Amino acid sequence: MEEADYLHRFVEETDWYNGIVLDALMPGGAWKRLPRPLQSWLRNYIGGTILYFVSGVLWCFYIYHWKRNVYVPKDAIPSNKAMLLQIIVAMKAMPWYCALPSLSEYMVERGWTRCFSSIIEVGWPTYIAYLTIYMAFVELGIYWMHRELHDIKPLYKYLHATHHIYNKQNTLSPFAGLAFHPLDGILQAVPHVIALFLIPTQFMTHILLLFCEAVWTANIHDCIHGKVWPVMGAGYHTIHHTTYRHNYGHYTIWMDWMFGTLRDPEEDPKKAE
């Protein structure tokens, strides 16, 4: 198959994604008259915003109302004002967040990455091996990006501090998951895009993982431990927000364990000082 024909598969795939979201907004395929990067950005913006609110509202309802005082003590429930401020910060950043996946799609469609279209092309064992390497690379990249956002003082002061005003259980909520300075949020997602140039990755998997970020970040800001080894659950991430020097990892605790920054939420809190 010629390269142009193969790359057209990615174009058709992104058209399909765009149609799922944009046909309801712009019926009759009117969205197809927009420049391709704008189509992708608009789809990501609408989809990301819906996902943010649906996951945040449902999870807040479950833990703060339906299971009130079961998972989170009454005095640890954030106020409606605190959650509203988190939503405002996230919504200001959302248009900028959506530029990164739009850029990655543009590069994939032009054949600049190592993306492949279908799992059948490589087979399931090879796909799983590539995915494992991809996830390990992303874990390592996000760990060090997050850690440097703390260690490099100007980066912390002008970027990451926006997120760390939420530093207690009663100020953390699922809505804080995307409440970052826009550049901060983009920097922490950049390893996903860099990986495309180094590791063969199935395109749909990459897209799904980017959207999983929104759900995951909501989850690790709910202050519920979870206790599923080796997952970097909210118990670990809450410690990160209170000590600032531990638990920089993303999906798992492995990078913090390897680099000596792991802090277990079940240990004596005094040791975290």
C-alpha positions as CSV (number, residue, x, y, z in Angstrom):
1,M,0.0,0.0,0.0
2,E,1.3,3.4,-0.9
3,E,2.1,5.8,1.9
4,A,-0.5,8.3,0.8
5,D,-3.2,5.7,0.9
6,Y,-2.1,4.4,4.3
7,L,-2.1,7.9,5.8
8,H,-5.6,8.5,4.4
9,R,-6.7,5.9,7.0
10,F,-5.8,8.3,9.7
11,V,-7.8,11.1,8.0
12,E,-10.8,8.9,7.7
13,E,-10.5,7.9,11.4
14,T,-10.3,11.5,12.6
15,D,-13.3,12.4,10.3
16,W,-15.2,9.6,12.1
17,Y,-14.3,11.0,15.5
18,N,-15.2,14.5,14.4
19,G,-18.6,13.3,13.1
20,I,-19.5,11.7,16.4
21,V,-19.2,15.0,18.2
22,L,-19.7,17.7,15.6
23,D,-22.7,16.3,13.6
24,A,-25.0,17.2,16.5
25,L,-23.6,20.7,16.7
26,M,-23.3,21.4,13.0
27,P,-25.7,19.1,11.1
28,G,-25.3,18.3,7.4
29,G,-21.5,18.0,7.7
30,A,-21.1,21.8,7.9
31,W,-18.1,21.2,10.1
32,K,-16.2,19.7,7.2
33,R,-15.8,23.2,5.7
34,L,-13.6,24.2,8.7
35,P,-9.8,23.8,8.5
36,R,-8.8,20.3,9.6
37,P,-6.9,21.5,12.7
38,L,-9.9,23.5,13.8
39,Q,-12.2,20.5,13.3
40,S,-10.0,18.5,15.6
41,W,-9.7,21.3,18.2
42,L,-13.5,21.9,18.3
43,R,-14.1,18.2,18.7
44,N,-11.6,17.9,21.5
45,Y,-12.9,21.0,23.2
46,I,-16.5,19.8,23.2
47,G,-15.6,16.3,24.1
48,G,-13.2,17.3,26.8
49,T,-15.6,19.7,28.4
50,I,-18.4,17.2,28.4
51,L,-16.2,14.5,29.9
52,Y,-14.9,16.9,32.6
53,F,-18.3,17.9,33.7
54,V,-19.9,14.5,33.5
55,S,-17.2,12.7,35.3
56,G,-16.8,15.5,37.9
57,V,-20.6,15.9,38.6
58,L,-21.3,12.2,38.8
59,W,-18.3,11.5,41.1
60,C,-19.0,14.4,43.3
61,F,-22.6,13.4,43.7
62,Y,-21.6,9.9,44.6
63,I,-18.9,10.6,47.2
64,Y,-20.3,13.9,48.7
65,H,-24.0,13.2,48.7
66,W,-25.0,9.5,47.9
67,K,-22.1,8.1,50.1
68,R,-21.8,11.2,52.3
69,N,-19.4,10.5,55.3
70,V,-18.7,7.0,53.9
71,Y,-15.6,7.9,51.9
72,V,-14.8,11.4,52.9
73,P,-15.5,12.9,56.4
74,K,-17.9,15.8,56.5
75,D,-15.2,18.3,57.4
76,A,-13.2,17.2,54.3
77,I,-15.9,17.9,51.8
78,P,-15.0,21.0,49.7
79,S,-17.4,23.9,49.6
80,N,-19.4,24.6,46.5
81,K,-17.4,27.9,46.1
82,A,-14.1,26.0,46.1
83,M,-15.4,23.6,43.4
84,L,-16.7,26.5,41.4
85,L,-13.3,28.2,41.4
86,Q,-11.7,25.0,40.3
87,I,-14.2,24.7,37.4
88,I,-13.4,28.3,36.4
89,V,-9.7,27.7,36.3
90,A,-10.2,24.4,34.3
91,M,-12.5,26.1,31.8
92,K,-10.1,28.9,31.2
93,A,-7.4,26.3,30.4
94,M,-9.5,23.9,28.4
95,P,-9.2,25.7,25.0
96,W,-5.4,25.6,25.3
97,Y,-5.4,21.9,26.5
98,C,-7.2,20.9,23.3
99,A,-4.4,22.3,21.1
100,L,-2.0,19.5,22.0
101,P,-4.1,16.5,20.8
102,S,-5.1,18.6,17.7
103,L,-1.4,19.0,17.0
104,S,-0.7,15.3,17.5
105,E,-3.5,14.4,15.1
106,Y,-2.0,16.8,12.5
107,M,1.4,15.1,12.8
108,V,-0.1,11.6,12.6
109,E,-2.1,12.4,9.5
110,R,1.1,13.6,7.8
111,G,3.1,10.5,8.7
112,W,5.6,12.3,11.0
113,T,5.0,9.8,13.8
114,R,5.3,6.0,14.3
115,C,1.5,5.5,14.6
116,F,-0.2,2.6,13.0
117,S,-3.8,2.3,12.1
118,S,-5.0,-1.2,13.1
119,I,-3.9,-3.7,15.8
120,I,-4.2,-6.4,13.1
121,E,-1.2,-4.9,11.3
122,V,1.1,-5.9,14.2
123,G,-0.9,-8.6,16.1
124,W,-2.1,-8.5,19.7
125,P,1.2,-9.7,21.4
126,T,3.2,-7.0,19.6
127,Y,0.5,-4.4,20.3
128,I,0.5,-5.2,24.0
129,A,4.3,-5.0,24.0
130,Y,4.3,-1.6,22.3
131,L,1.5,-0.4,24.7
132,T,3.5,-1.5,27.7
133,I,6.6,0.4,26.5
134,Y,4.4,3.5,25.6
135,M,2.9,3.5,29.1
136,A,6.3,3.1,30.8
137,F,7.6,6.0,28.8
138,V,4.7,8.2,29.6
139,E,5.0,7.3,33.3
140,L,8.6,8.3,33.3
141,G,8.1,11.4,31.3
142,I,5.2,12.7,33.4
143,Y,7.0,11.9,36.6
144,W,10.0,14.0,35.7
145,M,8.0,16.8,34.1
146,H,5.9,17.0,37.2
147,R,8.9,16.9,39.5
148,E,10.7,19.6,37.6
149,L,7.6,21.8,37.8
150,H,8.3,21.7,41.5
151,D,12.1,21.7,41.6
152,I,12.6,24.6,39.1
153,K,11.4,27.5,41.1
154,P,10.2,29.8,38.2
155,L,8.2,26.9,36.8
156,Y,6.5,26.3,40.1
157,K,5.9,30.0,40.9
158,Y,4.4,31.0,37.5
159,L,2.8,27.7,36.4
160,H,2.4,24.9,38.9
161,A,1.5,27.0,41.9
162,T,-1.9,27.6,40.3
163,H,-2.8,24.0,40.9
164,H,-1.3,23.8,44.4
165,I,-3.5,26.3,46.0
166,Y,-5.6,23.2,46.5
167,N,-3.5,21.7,49.3
168,K,-5.9,20.3,51.8
169,Q,-8.6,17.6,51.8
170,N,-11.4,20.2,52.1
171,T,-10.1,22.1,49.0
172,L,-9.5,19.1,46.8
173,S,-12.2,17.7,44.6
174,P,-12.6,15.9,41.3
175,F,-13.0,19.3,39.6
176,A,-9.4,20.2,40.7
177,G,-8.1,17.5,38.3
178,L,-7.8,19.9,35.3
179,A,-7.5,23.1,37.3
180,F,-4.0,24.0,36.1
181,H,-2.3,26.9,34.4
182,P,-2.8,26.0,30.7
183,L,0.9,25.6,29.9
184,D,1.3,23.4,33.0
185,G,-1.4,21.1,31.9
186,I,0.1,20.9,28.4
187,L,3.6,20.2,29.7
188,Q,2.4,17.3,31.7
189,A,0.6,15.8,28.7
190,V,3.6,16.3,26.3
191,P,5.1,12.8,27.0
192,H,2.1,11.3,25.3
193,V,3.0,13.2,22.1
194,I,6.7,12.6,22.3
195,A,6.1,8.9,22.6
196,L,4.5,8.9,19.1
197,F,7.8,9.7,17.5
198,L,9.7,6.9,19.4
199,I,7.3,4.0,20.0
200,P,4.9,2.4,17.4
201,T,1.5,3.3,18.8
202,Q,-2.0,2.5,17.6
203,F,-3.7,5.8,16.8
204,M,-7.1,5.0,18.5
205,T,-5.3,3.9,21.6
206,H,-3.4,7.2,21.8
207,I,-6.7,9.2,21.4
208,L,-8.4,7.1,24.1
209,L,-5.5,7.5,26.5
210,L,-5.6,11.3,26.2
211,F,-9.3,11.3,27.1
212,C,-8.6,8.9,29.9
213,E,-6.4,11.6,31.4
214,A,-9.5,13.7,32.2
215,V,-11.1,10.8,34.1
216,W,-8.0,9.8,35.9
217,T,-7.1,13.3,37.1
218,A,-10.6,13.7,38.5
219,N,-10.2,10.4,40.3
220,I,-6.8,11.2,42.0
221,H,-8.1,14.4,43.4
222,D,-11.1,12.9,45.3
223,C,-9.1,12.2,48.5
224,I,-10.2,8.5,48.6
225,H,-7.2,6.2,49.1
226,G,-8.4,3.2,46.9
227,K,-5.6,0.9,48.0
228,V,-5.0,-0.9,44.8
229,W,-1.3,-1.6,44.4
230,P,0.6,-0.3,42.4
231,V,-1.9,2.3,41.4
232,M,-1.1,5.9,42.3
233,G,-4.5,6.5,43.9
234,A,-5.9,9.6,45.5
235,G,-4.5,8.7,48.8
236,Y,-1.0,9.1,47.4
237,H,-1.8,12.2,45.4
238,T,-3.4,13.9,48.4
239,I,0.0,13.5,50.2
240,H,1.5,15.2,47.2
241,H,-0.7,18.2,47.7
242,T,0.1,18.4,51.4
243,T,3.9,17.8,51.4
244,Y,4.8,19.0,47.8
245,R,7.8,16.7,47.8
246,H,6.3,13.2,47.3
247,N,4.3,11.1,44.9
248,Y,4.9,12.9,41.6
249,G,3.8,9.8,39.6
250,H,0.8,9.4,37.4
251,Y,-0.9,6.1,37.0
252,T,1.5,4.0,39.2
253,I,3.8,4.4,42.2
254,W,6.8,2.8,40.4
255,M,8.6,5.9,39.4
256,D,8.4,7.4,42.9
257,W,9.6,4.1,44.3
258,M,12.5,4.0,41.8
259,F,13.6,7.6,42.5
260,G,13.0,7.8,46.2
261,T,10.0,10.1,46.4
262,L,7.3,7.6,47.3
263,R,5.2,8.3,50.4
264,D,2.6,5.7,51.5
265,P,-0.6,7.3,52.9
266,E,-0.8,4.5,55.5
267,E,2.5,5.4,57.1
268,D,3.0,7.8,60.0
269,P,2.0,11.3,58.6
270,K,4.9,12.8,60.7
271,K,7.4,11.1,58.5
272,A,6.1,13.1,55.5
273,E,7.4,16.3,57.0
